[in-house]
């Protein structure tokens, strides 16, 4: 009996590894090795031709500290995130609250709001770049009709990033909305019934039932949105190419430009910048995670 | 009582107004894109701009077909996304199943590592990956596009959550009948998660179809470009012709929009699930 049980567990363990091996193998080669390499590369002076690599210790990082374009890109990325994440998450939540009931109309509306999410940022970016074009775009025309003069939109250094942010929220609010709707629908109805008997108003229901129940979902949406925003690239690459006057150049774009577009294609230096980005994201994710864990424990 | 019902109607009116405005804001750009792709260039650049074309034409689609290797781009995108989707569904289901329903040493540690890798965006490892592909000689090939995406930690995580939720006695009956672990997985468990697999597959397919940085970095010849990367390069040449650009954007959107019409439930399901389990 003992022997056969033992044999069974061994078989089970072997079977587990057989099932696991292909995916673990791929992850090891295409995720772990690059990840470890990315830490190492930042300490080398190496270009895209991958010849004459030189170990330079912290030189890349020291140079980054004095690199105005790096700080500019970091600033732009943070600015973008500060616009997209709070506004985007709160807006998605509001919309989700409005359409969470399973009426036919709401179901249809949810599908429509999800439409931009499945589209490629490249195509959507091109579409909005033309719509927001100061010369031929619809929006410039409408603004002029409304009496605005000197409408520059995407060509305006101060307006470009906020416009990219608004467009990003337009494209992606449907995603968080769907997650919130699922979250709202999973709150047991008894909670609301009980509070009705106690005579709670709808605002009270929202702040004492809905919102506390949504803390984990809220945390998930905020953290994933933040990571996504720090990685922003497609929108600015397609719509503005980092302009005007580098005001929409983001960190990923800077890494890409430094490593692959501008001679001498300094991969080591670009890696150092990417490494900094990783540190920033890791720190922010940890902080947010702890914040939401505490909120969840305390029940907001 | 009367004031309450009046408040309710005002609330309803505000709700409806908000919905109508938001619906218009979401639909209008798509409508404009579609109609503009059917305009002549003079119609597109006219001022003041008009939504409705003064004359319909398919010439922009013909032009972009000549100007861009659209067929090749389409083929590349389809091949890349499909291959990655199939392999993701299979490998991640196997991995997720092992984590969910089997015991082995180091399971917890490995799973924590998977959770950690889920948080690492591609952009962080793009330079080393480029170097890796350069040295293995798969840069700018289908292999170079497909191999790094064979598995997706997030899919492993999602499918694990699904397998965990299945009742235990399912496999016990099969085990008594003498089925081995692989048969239990393949013939009993896998068929049960068809809809979860469909969701994961759709997510993988959409993500890869739409991806920009990844194919931009790992391909550099015209014959390997995907739709997203090719389009981005096309507008990067700065000789702006609006008509063909808009037509090409439309073409890149159409396949997913059609898929969405038929499979919207599965598009949404995976996303919703990820938030609740996350």
Contacts between the chains, C-beta under 8 A, distances in Angstrom:
chain1	res1	chain2	res2	distance
A	9	B	103	7.1
A	11	B	180	7.6
A	11	B	181	6.8
A	12	B	102	5.7
A	12	B	103	6.1
A	12	B	104	7.6
A	12	B	181	6.4
A	13	B	102	7.5
A	13	B	103	6.5
A	13	B	104	4.5
A	13	B	105	7.1
A	15	B	98	8.0
A	15	B	102	6.6
A	15	B	180	7.5
A	15	B	181	3.5
A	15	B	182	6.5
A	16	B	98	4.4
A	16	B	102	3.9
A	16	B	103	7.0
A	16	B	104	4.2
A	16	B	107	7.9
A	16	B	181	7.9
A	17	B	98	7.7
A	17	B	104	6.2
A	18	B	182	7.5
A	19	B	94	4.2
A	19	B	95	6.7
A	19	B	97	6.1
A	19	B	98	4.3
A	19	B	102	7.4
A	19	B	181	8.0
A	19	B	182	7.9
A	19	B	185	6.7
A	20	B	94	7.1
A	20	B	95	5.4
A	20	B	98	4.4
A	20	B	99	7.7
A	20	B	104	7.7
A	20	B	110	7.9
A	22	B	91	5.0
A	22	B	94	6.7
A	22	B	95	7.8
A	22	B	150	7.8
A	22	B	151	7.6
A	23	B	91	4.4
A	23	B	92	6.2
A	23	B	94	6.6
A	23	B	95	3.9
A	23	B	150	7.8
A	23	B	151	4.2
A	23	B	156	6.3
A	24	B	95	7.2
A	24	B	110	7.4
A	26	B	91	7.0
A	26	B	147	7.5
A	26	B	148	7.9
A	26	B	150	4.5
A	26	B	151	4.4
A	27	B	114	7.7
A	27	B	117	6.5
A	27	B	151	5.8
A	27	B	153	6.7
A	30	B	129	6.9
A	30	B	132	7.7
A	30	B	147	6.6
A	30	B	148	4.0
A	30	B	149	8.0
A	30	B	150	7.7
A	31	B	117	5.5
A	31	B	120	7.1
A	31	B	125	6.9
A	31	B	153	7.6
A	32	B	117	7.8
A	33	B	128	7.4
A	33	B	132	6.7
A	34	B	125	3.9
A	34	B	128	3.8
A	34	B	129	4.7
A	34	B	132	6.1
A	35	B	120	6.6
A	35	B	124	7.4
A	35	B	125	5.5
A	35	B	128	7.5
A	37	B	125	7.8
A	37	B	128	3.6
A	37	B	131	7.0
A	37	B	132	7.3
A	38	B	124	6.3
A	38	B	125	5.5
A	38	B	127	6.6
A	38	B	128	4.8
A	41	B	127	6.3
A	41	B	128	6.2
A	41	B	131	7.6
A	50	B	131	6.5
A	50	B	134	6.4
A	50	B	135	7.7
A	95	B	22	7.1
A	98	B	15	6.3
A	98	B	18	7.0
A	98	B	19	7.2
A	99	B	19	7.9
A	109	B	19	6.3
A	109	B	23	6.6
A	110	B	268	7.6
A	111	B	264	5.4
A	111	B	268	7.9
A	112	B	23	6.1
A	112	B	26	5.8
A	112	B	27	6.6
A	113	B	22	7.3
A	113	B	26	6.0
A	114	B	264	7.4
A	114	B	267	7.0
A	114	B	268	6.2
A	115	B	26	6.5
A	115	B	30	7.1
A	115	B	257	7.6
A	115	B	260	7.1
A	116	B	26	6.5
A	118	B	206	5.5
A	118	B	210	8.0
A	118	B	256	5.3
A	118	B	257	7.5
A	118	B	260	5.4
A	118	B	267	6.2
A	119	B	210	7.3
A	119	B	253	5.4
A	119	B	256	6.7
A	119	B	257	7.5
A	120	B	209	6.9
A	120	B	210	3.7
A	120	B	212	7.4
A	120	B	227	7.5
A	120	B	228	5.2
A	120	B	252	6.0
A	120	B	253	7.0
A	120	B	256	7.8
A	121	B	210	6.6
A	121	B	212	6.4
A	121	B	228	8.0
A	122	B	210	7.4
A	122	B	212	5.4
A	122	B	227	7.8
A	122	B	228	4.4
A	122	B	231	5.1
A	122	B	232	5.3
A	122	B	249	7.6
A	122	B	252	7.1
A	123	B	228	7.8
A	123	B	231	6.8
A	123	B	249	3.9
A	123	B	250	7.7
A	123	B	252	5.0
A	123	B	253	5.1
A	126	B	231	6.8
A	126	B	235	6.1
A	126	B	245	5.9
A	126	B	246	7.1
A	126	B	249	4.8
A	127	B	29	5.8
A	127	B	30	8.0
A	127	B	32	7.7
A	127	B	33	4.8
A	127	B	246	7.3
A	127	B	249	6.0
A	128	B	29	7.0
A	129	B	235	7.9
A	130	B	36	7.6
A	130	B	242	5.9
A	130	B	245	7.7
A	130	B	246	6.7
A	131	B	29	6.1
A	131	B	32	6.7
A	135	B	45	7.9
A	135	B	47	7.6
A	136	B	44	6.9
A	136	B	45	5.0
A	136	B	46	7.7
A	136	B	47	6.5
A	136	B	49	6.0
A	136	B	242	7.4
A	137	B	49	6.9
A	138	B	32	6.8
A	138	B	49	5.3
A	138	B	51	7.8
A	141	B	47	7.1
A	141	B	48	5.1
A	141	B	49	5.4
A	170	B	25	7.1
A	170	B	26	7.4
A	175	B	271	6.1
A	178	B	268	5.4
A	178	B	271	5.2
A	178	B	272	5.3
A	178	B	275	7.8
A	179	B	271	6.3
A	179	B	272	6.0
A	179	B	274	7.3
A	179	B	275	3.1
A	179	B	276	7.6
A	180	B	275	7.7
A	181	B	272	7.1
A	182	B	272	3.6
A	182	B	273	7.4
A	182	B	275	6.0
A	182	B	276	5.5
A	183	B	275	6.4
A	183	B	276	6.5
A	186	B	276	6.3
A	216	B	278	7.6
A	217	B	275	5.4
A	217	B	276	7.0
A	217	B	278	8.0
A	220	B	274	7.9
A	220	B	275	5.2
A	220	B	278	4.1
A	221	B	275	6.7
A	224	B	278	7.8
A	227	B	119	6.8
A	227	B	121	6.4
A	231	B	121	4.8
A	231	B	123	5.1
A	233	B	123	7.0
A	233	B	212	7.1
A	233	B	213	5.5
A	234	B	212	4.6
A	234	B	213	7.2
A	234	B	232	8.0
A	237	B	212	7.1
A	237	B	232	6.4
A	238	B	212	7.8
A	238	B	232	5.7
A	238	B	235	6.7
A	241	B	236	7.3
A	252	B	123	4.8
A	252	B	213	7.1
A	255	B	123	7.2
A	255	B	126	7.7
A	255	B	127	7.5
A	256	B	126	7.8
A	256	B	213	7.1
A	256	B	216	8.0
A	256	B	217	7.4
A	259	B	127	5.7
A	259	B	130	8.0
A	260	B	130	7.9
A	260	B	217	6.8
A	267	B	127	5.4
A	267	B	130	7.7
A	267	B	131	7.0
A	270	B	127	5.9
A	271	B	127	5.0
A	271	B	128	7.5
A	274	B	123	7.0
A	274	B	124	5.7
A	274	B	126	7.5
A	274	B	127	6.3
A	277	B	123	7.4
A	277	B	124	6.8
A	278	B	120	7.8
A	278	B	124	4.8
A	281	B	121	7.7
A	281	B	124	8.0
A	285	B	119	6.4
